[in-house]
Amino acid sequence: MHIKDRLRQVISVNEPPHKIATAFAVGIFVGMSPLLGVHTLLGILLAWQLKLNKLVTLIGVYVTNPWTIVPIYTFGTWVGVKIMRAEHVIPPMDWSHMTFSILINEFKHLLVPFIVGTTLIGTLSAVVSYFVIYRTVKRNRG
C-alpha cells in the first residue's frame, strides 16, 4: 500500500479531526521511540488507554518500518550525539577479529545519545504530524 493510500485511510476515519490527528501523532512518537521491538504493542496499548483509533495509531507507528528504520535511528543517534556533544563516535576497531559482543561493547557509549536523539526526533515528528493531519482532515471535510 502506498503512502497516499495510507493517508486516505487516516483522513477518512469517521472521528473528529483532533482524535484522528492525536492517534496518528501518538503512533509517530511510538514508532520513532527507542523502544525497538515493542512499537506495535505499545501503540495498541496507548491507543486503547487514550481511547484513540487503533488503526490510525498503527499507521503512525509503521512509519518506522524495515525500509525507514535505519535512516530514522541513524539520524536520531546523530542528533543525540550532537546534543550530548559526544566524542569518539566511531572508535578504531580491528574488523578482522570482530564479534557481536565486541561490536556491542565498542558502541555502548551511543546508547544514551540514541535514546535522547530518537525521543527528541519522535516528539518533534509527532507534533508536526499532529498539525499536518489535523489540517488535512479539516480541509478534506470542508
C-alpha positions in Angstrom: 0.0 0.0 0.0 1.4 3.4 -0.9 1.7 6.5 1.3 -1.2 8.2 -0.4 -3.4 5.2 0.3 -2.4 5.2 4.0 -3.1 8.9 4.2 -6.5 8.4 2.6 -7.2 5.7 5.2 -6.2 8.1 8.0 -8.3 11.1 6.9 -11.4 9.1 6.0 -11.8 7.7 9.6 -15.2 8.8 11.0 -13.9 10.6 14.1 -13.2 14.3 15.0 -10.1 15.7 13.4 -8.4 16.2 16.8 -8.9 12.5 17.7 -7.5 11.4 14.3 -4.5 13.7 14.5 -3.8 12.7 18.1 -4.0 9.0 17.2 -1.6 9.5 14.3 0.8 11.6 16.4 0.9 9.1 19.2 1.8 6.4 16.6 4.5 8.5 15.1 6.0 9.1 18.5 5.9 5.4 19.4 7.3 4.3 16.1 10.3 6.6 16.4 10.9 5.9 20.0 13.9 3.9 21.1 11.7 1.1 22.3 12.5 -1.2 19.4 10.6 -4.4 19.4 7.6 -3.2 21.3 6.3 -0.5 19.0 3.2 -2.3 17.9 2.2 -3.5 21.4 2.9 0.0 22.9 0.9 1.7 20.1 -2.1 -0.5 20.6 -1.9 -0.1 24.4 -1.7 3.7 24.2 -4.5 3.9 21.7 -6.7 1.7 23.9 -5.7 3.7 27.1 -6.3 7.1 25.4 -9.4 5.9 23.6 -7.9 6.6 20.2 -8.4 4.8 16.9 -6.0 1.8 16.9 -5.7 1.6 13.1 -4.7 5.3 12.8 -2.2 4.8 15.6 -0.7 1.8 14.0 -0.4 3.6 10.7 1.7 6.2 12.5 3.7 3.5 14.3 4.5 1.8 11.0 6.1 5.0 9.5 9.1 3.2 11.1 9.4 0.0 9.1 12.2 -2.1 7.7 12.9 0.5 4.9 12.9 3.5 7.2 14.3 2.3 10.5 18.0 2.6 9.6 17.7 6.3 8.4 15.4 7.3 11.3 17.5 5.6 14.0 20.8 6.8 12.5 19.5 10.4 12.3 18.2 10.1 15.9 21.5 8.8 17.1 23.4 11.6 15.3 21.1 14.2 16.9 21.7 12.7 20.3 25.4 12.7 19.7 25.3 16.4 18.7 23.1 17.4 21.7 25.3 15.5 24.2 28.5 16.6 22.5 29.8 13.0 22.4 33.3 12.5 21.2 34.9 9.5 19.5 31.6 8.3 18.0 33.2 5.5 16.0 36.2 4.0 17.7 39.1 2.5 15.8 38.4 -1.3 15.5 40.1 -4.4 14.3 37.5 -5.7 12.0 39.4 -9.0 11.3 38.6 -10.2 14.9 35.2 -8.6 15.3 32.4 -10.5 17.1 28.9 -9.3 18.0 29.9 -8.9 21.7 32.9 -6.8 20.8 30.7 -4.7 18.5 28.1 -4.1 21.2 30.9 -3.2 23.7 32.5 -0.7 21.3 29.2 1.1 20.6 27.6 1.0 24.0 28.6 4.7 24.5 26.0 5.5 21.8 23.1 4.1 23.8 22.2 7.3 25.7 22.6 9.6 22.6 20.4 7.1 20.7 17.7 7.3 23.4 17.9 11.1 23.7 18.0 11.7 19.9 15.2 9.3 18.9 13.0 10.6 21.7 13.5 14.2 20.6 13.0 13.3 16.9 9.9 11.3 17.8 8.5 14.2 19.8 9.1 16.8 17.1 7.7 14.5 14.4 4.6 13.8 16.5 3.9 17.5 17.0 4.4 18.3 13.3 2.4 15.3 12.2 -0.5 16.3 14.5 -0.9 19.7 12.8 -0.4 18.2 9.3 -3.1 15.5 9.8 -5.5 17.8 11.7 -5.3 20.4 8.9 -5.6 17.8 6.2 -8.7 16.2 7.8 -10.3 19.7 8.3 -9.6 20.7 4.7 -11.0 17.4 3.3 -14.2 17.7 5.3 -14.7 21.2 4.4 
